[in-house]
Amino acid sequence: MIKEDREAIADVLEKEILYRKTQDVEGLLALFTEDAVFIPPNEDPLKGKASLRRVFEKLFSTYEDMVLKTKIVDIVGMGDAAAVWYEIVLKLKERRNEATEHRGRGVVVFKKTGEGWKMH
């Protein structure tokens, strides 16, 4: 995978951090392909942007503050697809409650589209 593609993928993850912090649903949705699949921890998969919209809107109505930090561990790519192994720290502040911190690891599949790299 070339350096420019790695940088573009890292940029998408940085935008995800910003859009979660600013609770920008439209910005977040723009980072995903139309047929994206998202699998939240311990839940059924969500398919497509309409499902993602509902999840983001629910998150933003529940939490008044959301801070996401990601660290890319590795990127493996071939052609127009890439798998990104990352570590996260997610701090959530629910309305009228103390903030909680969640740590984890995951893999995001990216797809190169006519609009650039997107989470798929």
RAHUMO-V350824 format. One record per residue. N is the residue number from 0. RES is the residue in one small letter. BURIAL is # if it has 9 or more other ideal C-beta (glycine too) atoms within 8 Angstrom, else .. Layout:
N|RES|BURIAL  N|RES|BURIAL
//
This chain:
0|m|.  1|i|.  2|k|.  3|e|.  4|d|#  5|r|#  6|e|.  7|a|#  8|i|#  9|a|#  10|d|.  11|v|#  12|l|#  13|e|.  14|k|#  15|e|#  16|i|#  17|l|#  18|y|#  19|r|#  20|k|#  21|t|.  22|q|.  23|d|.  24|v|#  25|e|.  26|g|#  27|l|#  28|l|#  29|a|.  30|l|#  31|f|#  32|t|#  33|e|.  34|d|.  35|a|#  36|v|.  37|f|#  38|i|.  39|p|.  40|p|.  41|n|.  42|e|.  43|d|.  44|p|.  45|l|#  46|k|.  47|g|#  48|k|#  49|a|.  50|s|#  51|l|#  52|r|#  53|r|.  54|v|#  55|f|#  56|e|#  57|k|.  58|l|#  59|f|#  60|s|.  61|t|.  62|y|#  63|e|.  64|d|.  65|m|#  66|v|.  67|l|#  68|k|.  69|t|#  70|k|.  71|i|#  72|v|.  73|d|.  74|i|#  75|v|.  76|g|#  77|m|.  78|g|.  79|d|.  80|a|#  81|a|#  82|a|#  83|v|#  84|w|#  85|y|#  86|e|#  87|i|#  88|v|#  89|l|#  90|k|#  91|l|#  92|k|#  93|e|#  94|r|.  95|r|.  96|n|.  97|e|.  98|a|.  99|t|.  100|e|.  101|h|#  102|r|.  103|g|.  104|r|.  105|g|.  106|v|.  107|v|#  108|v|#  109|f|#  110|k|#  111|k|#  112|t|#  113|g|.  114|e|.  115|g|.  116|w|#  117|k|#  118|m|#  119|h|#
//
